[in-house]
Amino acid sequence: MSPQPDLDHLEQIAFDVAAEWGLELGPPFALSRYSYVAPAGDDAVLKVTPTDDDESDEEADALALCDGDGAVCLLRHDRERRALLLERARPGKDISALPDDEATAIAVEIGLRLWRPAGEPFRWIGDHVPRWLDVAERSRQPGRELIPLARELYASLDVGRPTLVHGDFHHHNILDAGRQYLAIDPKPMLGEPEFDVPSFLWNPLPYRMRLDVTERRIAAFAAAGLDEHRIRAWTVIRGAYLGVDPHAVRVLRALL
């Protein structure tokens, strides 16, 4: 688990950058508890990520590659200070309150727009998943009992590397932008689309996983062309290293 960031330090960086770029910042968003994220006028958002959040190192590169297709636009970037000026999705409400079938259909459509061929500078998930499993095994987080099974499943996969994945793909990171929905907050890497589905399956907060709902969601992604077996395998693998409660462990085991 990453340490809590120094939000005061990130706020100072944000105000320094805003002054240089001629921006007027509003109060930070309530859910910006890790990065510092605040409105910059009516149509933009300024985000500053902490240095230890290495999964966000290529966020700007991913948004630039997408160029507004499925994700918010990158307007300006200071790589050294980890500051990003982003398009603001308005009205900006996420899909968590929508009926489940509607939210799932939107997520499938957004995913199909985001998952695209990519290469450097993005890192491959295959260079990181084994380490994440090792770290989880040494921790005391819930869901560790899945790790032996997760290792078996991972060893059975010839893990893909040609596709840009979002990395944190769920209801709260898909926003209403008026005429379309757009993704925010990617933690981009190279992999395969099925890697992205698990985080959608155990959201939104405070949803508690249900097998019937999970099966319907998996079926929707599979109908769009994703590999159902790989979705199920990645759900167990990612649940093992990210940590899931005992109830979710039972649901995940039932997927196989």
N, C-alpha and C positions, 0 to 999 in steps of 0.2 A: 504494500500500500504506500502511495506517495505521501510525503509529509505535507502538512497544511502549508499553503503558500503564504508569503508575507504580502497580504493584500494592500497594506499601506505603501509598501515599496512599489507594487504594481500600479497603484493609483498615482503615485508621483510620476512614474514613467508616462502614464497615460496623459497627465496634465502637461508634462513637458512636451510630448509629441503633439498634443492638441494645440498648444501655443504656437509651435513651429508651423503647423499645417493650417492655422487659422480656423480651428474648430472650437465650438462651444459645447462642452459636455454637460449632459444632464446627470441625474443620480444614477448610479449603477443599477442594472437589472437585479431583481431579487434573487434569481437563481444563479447569478454569477458568483459562485462561492469558491471557485478554483482559479479561473482566469478573472481578470478585471474587464468587465464588459459594460459599456455605457452608451446611451444614444449620443450621436454627434449631429445635432440638428434633426430635422424631420425624416431624412431619407438615408441616413448612414449610422453605422455603429462602429465604435472604436473598441478593439479587443487587444489586451496585452496578456500573453501567456507566460507562466513561470518557467524558468530555465530548466527545472527538473522534469517538466512535462514533455519528455522526448517524443512521445507519440504524436504530438502536435507540431513537430519540427517542420514537416512538409505541408502543413495546412494551406499556406499561401500558394504553394506550387499546385496543389490539387484544385483549389478554387480557380486559379488562373487557367488550368487545363480545361476545366468544365466551362469556363467563360459564360456563366449564367444559365447553362443547360442542366437543370436539375438541382442546382445549388446557388446560393447567393453569390453575387458578383464580388470579386476582389477589386477595390477601388484604388488602394495604395498600400504599400508595405514597407516597413523598416525591419529588415531581417535581424540586424544586430540587436535592436531593442525588443524584438518579438512583438511588434505592434502591427496590427492589421486594421485598415479602414474598410468596412464591409457595407454592401448594400443592406438596407434595413427592410426586412419583409414586413409589409403592412397589409392587413391589420396585425399579423404576426402571431395569431393564436395557433398553438400546435394541434395535432390531430388526436390528442388523447381523449377528448370528450366525444368524438364521433362514434357512431355505431361501429362495432368491430369489423364487420365486413367492408364498410366504406373506408375505414382507416387502413385496413389491409390492402384494399385495391389501390389506394393512393400510394402506399409504401411500395407496392410492386412497381407501379408506374415510375416512381422516383428512382427506385433502384435500377431499373432498366435504362434510365437516362444516365445515371452516375457510373455504372460499371462499364468501363471503356478501356481499350488498350493503353498501356503506359509502360515506362521504363524508368531510368534514372531521372531524378534523384531519389525516387521512392524505394523503400526497403522491402524485402520479401518477408512475408509472415513466417515462412519456413525457417528463417534464421532466428526467430524469436519464440515461437510457440514452445519448443522443448524447454527453454530457459524459464518461461512463465510457468510451466508445469512443475519444474524443479522448485521454484520459489514458493509456489502454492503448497507443495508437499511439505516444505519446511515450516510452513505457517500453521496457525491454529484456526484458520478460517473455515466456515462451514462448507460442506461439499467436498472435502478432501478425499472422502472415501471413493469418489468417482475417478480419482487419478489413475489407478491401475487400468481401469476400463478405457479411460481417455487415452492412455499411452498405446494400448492395443489398437484402438480406432485410428489414432494418428499414424501409427506404423503401417496401417493398411491403405492409407491414402497416398497417392502420388500427387502431392500438393501443387496446385497450379501457381503460376507466377506472372501471367501476362496481363492481369486485369487489375485496375485500380479499384480498391475497396474503400468504403467509408470508414469502417473501423468502430463506429459508435452509432449504429443505424437503429434508431427507435423512434417512437411516437413524439417524444419531446424535442427531437432534433429535425422534425419535419413541420414547417410552418406555412400557414396560409399567407400567400403574397398577393392576394387579390384575384388575378386571372389564372393563377397557377399556384402549386405548392412547391416549396424549395427546401432543400436540406441545408442545415448549418452544422458547425462544429465537427468537421471531419477529423479523424485521426488516421490519415491515409497511409496505406501500404499496398504492396503488390500481392495478389493472391487469386482468389476465385470468388464469385458472387455468393456462393453458399456460406462462406465465412461470415458474411454480414447478417444473415437472417437470425441467428440465435438471440441477439440483443433485442430484436423486435419481438421475439416470442415471449420473453419474460417481462415485457413492459405492456402498458404504461404503469407508472407508480400511481396508487399503491396496489395494483393488480396482483393477485395471487394466481400462479399458473394453474390452468385446468387442462387436462388431457384433451377433452373434446375441442376446446378453443384452439389449442396448440395444433391439433391435427388439421383443423380447418385452415389455419394460417399456412401451415406447411403445404397443404394441397393447393392453395392459391399461388404460392411461389413456384411450386412444381409445374402448375398449369402454364406458367409464363416461360417455362423452358429450363428452370433450374433442376439439378439432380436431387431427387428426394432423399436418397440414401446419404448423400454428402451433407445435406442440411441436417439430418438426424445425427450424423457423426459429429459434425462441428458443434451442434448444440450440447452434446455431452462434453466434448473437449473444452469448449469455452466455459461451460458451466463449472467444470472442474477447476480451472485456474482462476476464474473471476470470482467464484464463490457463490453458492446458492443454498437456500435453506433446506431442511430435511424434507419438507413437502415437495419442493421443486426437484430434489434428488429422485424422489419416487416417480414424478412425471417424466423426468429425463430417462430413467431406466426403462420406463414403459414405451419409449419411442423406438426401442431397438427390438 
